[in-house]
Amino acid sequence: MKSSFQSPPHKQQQKLLARLLIVIPPPFLTFASGVTLGIIVSFFLQTMPVPFTIQSTQISLILGNGRSSNDNNINLTDPKFTVKRKGLRGYLSLDSILHDMTDDELLWRASMVPMTTVYPYRRVPKVAFLFLTRGDLPFAPLWDKFFKGNQGLYSIYVHTDPGFNGSVAPEGTVFDGRRIPSKIVTWGGLNMMEAERRLLGNALLDMSNQRFVLLSEACIPLVKFRTVYEYLTESTTSFVESYDRPGRDQRGRYRPRMSPKIRGTDWRKGSQWFEMDRAMALLVISDDKYYSVFRKHCQSSCYIDEHYIPTLLHVMGRSSRKEIANADRSLTWVDWSKGGAHPARFVRTQVTVELLQSLKRANNGSSCVYNGENNDLCHLFARKFHPNALDRLMRFSWKAMGF
């Protein structure tokens, strides 16, 4: 006899669910469970008393890069968030000649070289005039006359004593704003060569500068600007004086402790007043192997400014077994005929048209070699001239120099 007792409703539901679990395949059960869970969570989020809305973009920001979700609310069209476009021009030269780079930072930045030979802009080669001075430039009016009408073909850089508080040139000349960050320089000292490298480094920051001329406050031009520009930009060589001669003030300055990096047969001497192309300028400012030897051993009466660059070029040519394109002569005329530690200086009464014209040729009055051929124009600049010679130089400039 069957019992009349019936199971409670929840017991019957449990038995029915158990039978269904046996019949329903596991994959379908998993799918159904997921759908059920989704419905429950959705109902839960909609009925919560506290707002709990999260945008998918906010979740990706938090999980993806650790930034705050508030970053998603930035309006990039707001003028305060707009960035001025830095085009190619900003990489070709500095906006200002002034900067706060150390010497190491400057030379590192200046030594960067584009590897491609195709220029993505119209390149007009410029000549960089590097003035190494102790104070002002007494011949600034003459140089201003020399540069007039040739904007865009030259750059000017002036390195003077940092303690000099005056103006390097009268206001309104081409020298306005051309004074670079400088350091103290002593005659014949290591800091003289450091100043030359500093000038080269600053000039190399301008990618248009292709030729580099070192001058002093006692230098003058001997020809007009266009002649200088064509002579340099069309030359196949640089112009760094270099020679090997016996004597106390030449081979006698070599320090045996420089060996083996710099041998006695490598030692060279020449005028510090150079003119070089961009490739050679990069070689000079990026060298540390041989410059460190000079820095350590070329002290006191060694006069690094007369030996470092000529010796560097010889060593690099020997080590690479490739001839350096150098004319081994300077383009700056200097009179050493009187002997001594300093060249002769011309005062006002000595300045004549005949003198200025004669200085353009070689020291012995002969011709020189330019691009493999004999040429009567051997010097583009001359020194030393006394400041009192300015008025006669200005008067004779058209007849003697062509400007």
C-alpha positions as CSV (number, residue, x, y, z in Angstrom):
1,M,0.0,0.0,0.0
2,K,1.4,3.3,-1.1
3,S,1.9,5.9,1.4
4,S,-0.3,9.0,1.0
5,F,2.5,11.2,2.2
6,Q,3.8,13.6,-0.5
7,S,7.2,15.2,-0.6
8,P,7.4,19.0,-0.1
9,P,7.7,21.1,-3.2
10,H,11.4,22.0,-2.8
11,K,12.2,18.3,-2.4
12,Q,10.4,17.5,-5.7
13,Q,12.4,20.4,-7.4
14,Q,15.7,18.9,-6.2
15,K,14.8,15.5,-7.6
16,L,13.8,17.0,-10.9
17,L,17.0,19.0,-11.1
18,A,19.1,15.9,-10.4
19,R,17.4,14.0,-13.2
20,L,18.0,17.0,-15.6
21,L,21.7,17.1,-14.6
22,I,22.0,13.4,-15.7
23,V,20.3,14.1,-19.0
24,I,21.8,17.5,-19.9
25,P,25.3,17.3,-21.6
26,P,28.1,19.0,-19.6
27,P,28.9,21.7,-22.4
28,F,25.3,22.9,-22.4
29,L,25.3,23.0,-18.6
30,T,28.4,25.2,-18.7
31,F,26.8,27.6,-21.2
32,A,23.6,27.8,-19.2
33,S,25.5,28.5,-16.0
34,G,27.3,31.4,-17.7
35,V,24.1,32.9,-19.0
36,T,22.5,32.6,-15.6
37,L,25.5,34.2,-13.9
38,G,25.5,37.1,-16.4
39,I,21.8,37.8,-15.7
40,I,22.4,37.8,-12.0
41,V,25.4,40.2,-12.2
42,S,23.5,42.5,-14.6
43,F,20.5,42.6,-12.2
44,F,22.9,43.2,-9.3
45,L,24.7,46.2,-10.9
46,Q,21.4,47.8,-12.0
47,T,19.9,47.6,-8.5
48,M,22.9,48.7,-6.4
49,P,22.2,51.8,-4.3
50,V,25.7,53.2,-5.0
51,P,26.6,54.2,-8.6
52,F,29.1,51.7,-10.0
53,T,29.6,52.4,-13.7
54,I,33.0,51.7,-15.3
55,Q,33.8,52.5,-18.9
56,S,35.7,50.0,-20.9
57,T,38.2,52.6,-21.9
58,Q,38.8,53.4,-18.2
59,I,39.5,49.8,-17.5
60,S,42.0,49.5,-20.3
61,L,43.8,52.6,-19.1
62,I,44.1,51.2,-15.5
63,L,45.1,47.7,-16.5
64,G,47.1,48.6,-19.6
65,N,49.5,51.4,-18.5
66,G,48.9,52.2,-14.9
67,R,47.6,55.7,-15.6
68,S,44.7,57.2,-13.8
69,S,41.2,57.0,-15.4
70,N,41.1,60.8,-15.1
71,D,43.6,61.0,-18.0
72,N,40.7,59.9,-20.3
73,N,39.0,63.2,-19.7
74,I,41.8,65.4,-21.1
75,N,40.7,67.4,-24.1
76,L,43.6,67.4,-26.5
77,T,42.1,70.2,-28.5
78,D,42.4,72.6,-25.6
79,P,45.1,75.2,-26.6
80,K,47.0,74.7,-23.4
81,F,47.7,71.1,-24.5
82,T,48.7,71.9,-28.1
83,V,52.5,71.4,-28.9
84,K,54.2,73.6,-31.4
85,R,55.4,71.5,-34.3
86,K,59.2,71.0,-34.4
87,G,60.1,70.6,-38.0
88,L,63.3,69.8,-39.7
89,R,64.7,73.3,-39.3
90,G,64.9,72.8,-35.5
91,Y,67.3,70.0,-36.0
92,L,69.6,71.8,-38.5
93,S,70.8,74.4,-36.1
94,L,70.1,75.8,-32.6
95,D,67.5,78.6,-32.2
96,S,70.0,80.6,-30.2
97,I,73.8,80.6,-30.0
98,L,73.6,80.6,-26.2
99,H,73.2,77.3,-24.4
100,D,74.0,75.7,-21.1
101,M,75.8,72.5,-22.3
102,T,79.1,71.5,-20.8
103,D,82.0,71.0,-23.1
104,D,81.5,67.2,-23.1
105,E,77.8,67.6,-23.9
106,L,78.6,70.1,-26.6
107,L,81.2,68.0,-28.4
108,W,79.0,64.9,-28.1
109,R,76.1,66.7,-29.6
110,A,78.3,68.3,-32.4
111,S,79.8,64.9,-33.3
112,M,76.5,63.5,-34.6
113,V,76.7,62.8,-38.3
114,P,73.9,62.0,-40.7
115,M,74.6,58.7,-42.5
116,T,72.5,59.4,-45.5
117,T,74.1,61.4,-48.4
118,V,70.7,62.7,-49.6
119,Y,69.7,66.0,-48.1
120,P,65.9,66.5,-47.6
121,Y,66.2,70.3,-47.8
122,R,67.9,72.9,-50.0
123,R,71.4,73.1,-48.6
124,V,73.5,76.3,-49.1
125,P,77.0,75.8,-47.8
126,K,78.2,78.4,-45.3
127,V,81.6,79.4,-44.1
128,A,82.0,79.6,-40.3
129,F,84.3,82.4,-39.0
130,L,85.6,81.5,-35.6
131,F,87.1,84.5,-33.7
132,L,89.3,83.6,-30.7
133,T,89.8,86.8,-28.8
134,R,90.8,88.2,-25.4
135,G,88.4,91.1,-25.5
136,D,86.8,93.2,-28.2
137,L,87.3,93.1,-31.9
138,P,89.1,96.3,-32.9
139,F,88.6,95.6,-36.6
140,A,84.9,94.9,-36.4
141,P,84.0,97.9,-38.7
142,L,86.3,96.4,-41.4
143,W,84.8,92.9,-41.0
144,D,81.3,94.3,-41.1
145,K,82.2,95.9,-44.4
146,F,83.6,92.6,-45.6
147,F,80.5,90.6,-44.7
148,K,77.9,93.2,-46.0
149,G,75.5,91.8,-48.6
150,N,76.4,88.2,-48.1
151,Q,73.8,87.1,-45.5
152,G,73.1,83.4,-45.6
153,L,76.6,82.4,-46.7
154,Y,78.4,82.8,-43.4
155,S,78.2,82.2,-39.7
156,I,80.1,84.0,-36.9
157,Y,81.2,82.7,-33.5
158,V,83.2,84.7,-31.0
159,H,85.0,83.2,-28.0
160,T,86.3,85.8,-25.6
161,D,87.4,86.0,-22.0
162,P,84.4,85.3,-19.8
163,G,85.5,88.2,-17.6
164,F,85.2,90.6,-20.4
165,N,82.1,92.7,-19.7
166,G,82.2,95.0,-22.7
167,S,80.9,94.6,-26.2
168,V,83.0,92.6,-28.6
169,A,82.0,95.0,-31.4
170,P,79.9,98.2,-31.8
171,E,76.2,97.7,-31.7
172,G,74.5,97.0,-35.0
173,T,77.3,95.0,-36.6
174,V,77.3,91.4,-37.8
175,F,78.8,90.4,-34.4
176,D,75.7,91.2,-32.4
177,G,74.7,88.1,-30.4
178,R,77.5,86.0,-31.7
179,R,79.4,85.5,-28.5
180,I,79.4,81.8,-27.4
181,P,79.7,80.4,-23.9
182,S,83.4,80.8,-23.2
183,K,86.1,79.9,-20.7
184,I,89.5,81.5,-19.7
185,V,92.3,81.0,-22.2
186,T,96.0,81.3,-21.5
187,W,98.7,81.7,-24.2
188,G,100.1,78.4,-25.2
189,G,98.1,76.5,-22.6
190,L,95.9,73.4,-22.9
191,N,92.8,75.7,-22.5
192,M,93.8,77.3,-25.8
193,M,93.1,74.1,-27.7
194,E,90.0,73.6,-25.6
195,A,88.7,77.0,-26.8
196,E,89.4,76.0,-30.4
197,R,87.5,72.8,-30.0
198,R,84.7,74.7,-28.3
199,L,84.4,77.1,-31.3
200,L,84.3,74.2,-33.7
201,G,81.7,72.4,-31.6
202,N,79.4,75.4,-31.6
203,A,79.8,75.9,-35.3
204,L,79.2,72.2,-36.1
205,L,75.7,72.5,-34.5
206,D,74.7,74.4,-37.7
207,M,74.5,71.7,-40.4
208,S,74.9,74.3,-43.1
209,N,78.5,75.2,-42.0
210,Q,80.8,73.4,-44.3
211,R,84.1,75.3,-43.9
212,F,85.7,76.6,-40.7
213,V,88.2,79.4,-40.3
214,L,90.0,80.3,-37.1
215,L,90.9,84.0,-36.6
216,S,92.0,86.3,-33.9
217,E,91.2,89.9,-33.1
218,A,94.4,90.9,-34.9
219,C,93.4,89.3,-38.2
220,I,92.1,91.1,-41.3
221,P,90.7,89.9,-44.6
222,L,92.9,90.4,-47.7
223,V,90.2,89.9,-50.4
224,K,86.5,90.4,-50.7
225,F,84.0,87.9,-49.2
226,R,83.0,86.3,-52.5
227,T,86.6,85.4,-53.3
228,V,87.0,83.8,-49.8
229,Y,83.7,81.9,-50.2
230,E,84.5,80.5,-53.6
231,Y,88.1,79.7,-52.7
232,L,87.0,77.6,-49.6
233,T,83.8,76.0,-50.8
234,E,85.4,74.9,-54.1
235,S,88.6,73.6,-52.5
236,T,89.3,69.9,-52.5
237,T,91.5,70.2,-49.4
238,S,91.6,71.7,-46.0
239,F,94.3,74.2,-45.1
240,V,96.2,73.3,-41.9
241,E,99.9,74.1,-41.8
242,S,102.0,71.0,-41.0
243,Y,105.7,70.3,-41.2
244,D,108.5,68.3,-39.5
245,R,111.7,70.1,-38.8
246,P,114.6,69.7,-36.3
247,G,115.1,72.3,-33.6
248,R,114.3,73.0,-30.0
249,D,111.0,74.7,-30.7
250,Q,109.8,72.0,-33.2
251,R,110.9,68.3,-32.7
252,G,112.4,69.4,-29.4
253,R,108.9,69.8,-27.9
254,Y,108.0,66.1,-28.4
255,R,107.5,64.2,-25.1
256,P,108.8,60.5,-25.3
257,R,106.1,59.5,-22.9
258,M,103.5,60.1,-25.6
259,S,104.7,56.9,-27.2
260,P,103.4,54.4,-28.4
261,K,100.2,56.2,-29.3
262,I,102.2,59.2,-30.7
263,R,105.6,58.4,-31.9
264,G,108.5,60.8,-32.5
265,T,108.1,60.4,-36.2
266,D,104.5,61.5,-35.9
267,W,105.3,64.8,-34.3
268,R,104.3,67.8,-36.5
269,K,104.1,71.6,-36.0
270,G,102.1,74.3,-37.8
271,S,100.3,77.6,-37.4
272,Q,97.2,77.4,-35.1
273,W,95.2,79.6,-37.6
274,F,93.6,76.9,-39.6
275,E,90.9,76.5,-42.3
276,M,89.2,73.1,-42.5
277,D,86.2,71.3,-44.0
278,R,83.4,69.7,-42.0
279,A,84.9,66.2,-42.1
280,M,88.2,67.4,-40.5
281,A,86.4,69.6,-38.0
282,L,84.4,66.5,-36.9
283,L,87.6,64.5,-36.6
284,V,89.2,67.2,-34.3
285,I,86.3,67.5,-31.9
286,S,85.5,63.8,-31.7
287,D,89.1,62.6,-31.0
288,D,89.8,61.5,-27.5
289,K,92.4,58.8,-28.1
290,Y,95.2,61.3,-29.1
291,Y,93.8,64.4,-27.4
292,S,94.0,62.6,-24.0
293,V,97.7,62.0,-24.7
294,F,98.3,65.7,-25.3
295,R,96.2,66.6,-22.3
296,K,98.4,64.5,-20.1
297,H,101.9,65.1,-21.5
298,C,101.8,68.3,-23.5
299,Q,102.2,70.8,-20.7
300,S,104.3,74.0,-20.1
301,S,106.5,74.8,-23.1
302,C,104.9,72.2,-25.4
303,Y,102.4,74.7,-27.0
304,I,99.6,72.3,-27.8
305,D,97.9,74.8,-30.2
306,E,100.8,74.5,-32.6
307,H,101.2,70.7,-32.5
308,Y,97.9,68.9,-31.7
309,I,96.0,69.3,-35.0
310,P,99.0,68.8,-37.4
311,T,100.1,65.7,-35.4
312,L,96.5,64.4,-35.2
313,L,96.2,64.6,-39.0
314,H,99.5,62.8,-39.6
315,V,98.7,60.0,-37.1
316,M,95.2,59.5,-38.5
317,G,96.6,59.3,-42.0
318,R,99.2,56.8,-41.0
319,S,96.9,54.6,-39.0
320,S,94.1,54.6,-41.6
321,R,96.7,54.3,-44.5
322,K,94.6,56.9,-46.3
323,E,95.9,60.4,-47.1
324,I,94.2,63.2,-45.3
325,A,93.1,65.9,-47.8
326,N,95.2,68.7,-46.4
327,A,97.2,71.4,-48.3
328,D,99.8,71.5,-45.4
329,R,99.7,75.3,-45.5
330,S,97.8,78.1,-43.8
331,L,95.6,80.7,-45.5
332,T,96.6,83.3,-42.9
333,W,99.7,85.3,-43.6
334,V,102.0,85.8,-40.6
335,D,105.5,87.5,-40.4
336,W,107.9,85.4,-38.4
337,S,111.0,86.9,-40.0
338,K,112.1,88.8,-36.8
339,G,112.1,85.6,-34.8
340,G,111.0,85.3,-31.2
341,A,107.8,83.9,-29.6
342,H,105.5,86.3,-31.4
343,P,105.1,87.4,-35.0
344,A,105.7,90.9,-36.2
345,R,102.9,93.4,-35.8
346,F,102.0,96.1,-38.3
347,V,101.1,99.6,-37.1
348,R,99.3,102.4,-38.9
349,T,102.2,103.9,-40.7
350,Q,103.2,100.6,-42.2
351,V,99.9,99.9,-43.8
352,T,99.9,100.6,-47.6
353,V,98.0,99.3,-50.6
354,E,101.2,97.7,-51.9
355,L,101.8,95.9,-48.6
356,L,98.2,94.5,-48.5
357,Q,98.4,93.3,-52.1
358,S,101.8,91.6,-51.5
359,L,100.5,89.6,-48.5
360,K,98.1,87.6,-50.8
361,R,101.1,85.7,-52.3
362,A,103.3,83.1,-50.7
363,N,105.8,84.5,-48.1
364,N,108.7,84.3,-50.7
365,G,106.6,86.0,-53.4
366,S,106.0,82.8,-55.3
367,S,102.8,81.0,-56.1
368,C,101.2,78.1,-54.3
369,V,99.2,75.0,-55.1
370,Y,95.4,75.1,-55.1
371,N,93.3,72.1,-56.2
372,G,96.4,70.6,-57.9
373,E,97.4,73.7,-59.9
374,N,99.6,76.7,-59.3
375,N,97.8,79.8,-58.0
376,D,98.9,83.3,-57.2
377,L,96.3,83.7,-54.4
378,C,97.8,82.0,-51.4
379,H,96.6,84.0,-48.4
380,L,93.0,85.1,-47.7
381,F,93.8,86.7,-44.3
382,A,96.7,88.3,-42.5
383,R,97.9,89.1,-39.0
384,K,99.1,90.8,-36.7
385,F,97.7,94.4,-37.1
386,H,97.7,97.1,-34.5
387,P,94.2,98.6,-33.7
388,N,95.5,102.0,-34.8
389,A,95.8,100.7,-38.4
390,L,92.0,100.6,-38.7
391,D,91.4,103.9,-40.4
392,R,94.0,103.2,-43.2
393,L,92.6,99.7,-43.7
394,M,89.1,101.1,-44.1
395,R,90.4,103.7,-46.6
396,F,92.4,101.2,-48.6
397,S,89.9,98.3,-48.5
398,W,88.3,98.9,-51.9
399,K,91.6,99.4,-53.8
400,A,93.6,96.7,-52.0
401,M,91.0,94.1,-51.0
402,G,88.1,94.7,-53.4
403,F,85.4,95.7,-50.9
